[in-house]
Amino acid sequence: MSFKTMLVHAEPGQGCDRRVRLAMRLADIFDASIIGVGAEAFGPMIASDYAMVDGAVIEAVRERIAADLPAAEKHFRELTAGRERTEWVSGEDYPDRVLALEARGADLIVASRPPRGESATFAATPADLIMEAGTPVLMAADSDIEFSGERVVVGWKDTRESRRALADSLPFLKRAKAVFVVGVSGETNGPSDHIGLRDVVRRLSRHGVEASFEVVPKGKESIAQALEDAANRRSADLIVSGGYGHSRLREWMLGGVTEDLIAASSKFVLLSH
């Protein structure tokens, strides 16, 4: 198994530069193709008592989309100039929907946090993309550091999502020099935690991946922060985790590992649902 096609959303401005460069870096590592996606949607609007004003706003949005999609392609072509295996697709729909649809022809989606305040009609929402695409999503780090992937932390919880993420991350794990499977315990390290982690390490060894494991206490931190701390201790630049979906109300009340990793991790994060 390998990643042979990278899918990445590209906008007209520099907001996409970091993720497109990451897609190119991964394409070089895995000898893969890149599909650039241009997508913007005409979102719902609340009507006012002034039809003329409403009409002008609608027309302005339509004009922006008509200008943005060709400009996004031009920008993507400039960033990937000189590369042979690149494609471009575009559509007038929410970026999440277009990316999820185009994921049928890709092995990995490269994403990043959208600019603060940017509407979902113009920027992909990572959490929704992870839940809908059925394809692993690699979140770019916010810094300009180059992706290495030589040292990887795998966040483990004995769930379907973790098992899926482990399988989806094998191309990264097989090329890594060091892999650390990390379980986060709410209280003490129980024997069942260690048995499960040993099974995971044995499974990886059958794929030629030499890994070690540890159980770390959650303490007063979030699980996402505990994984971030583990990655810092191990000098890892990639965290692998299952993508967990909850109701919006529950996420708002309790928070969630997926949302926390998306919002605050300084590492590259591979999430799979």
PyMOL commands that set and color helices and strands:
alter all, ss='L'
color gray80, all
select helices_A, chain A and resi 14-30+51-79+95-105+126-133+160-168+170-175+191-206+223-233+248-254+257-264
alter helices_A, ss='H'
color red, helices_A
select strands_A, chain A and resi 5-9+33-39+86-91+108-111+137-139+151-156+178-185+211-217+238-242+268-272
alter strands_A, ss='S'
color yellow, strands_A
deselect
rebuild
show_as cartoon
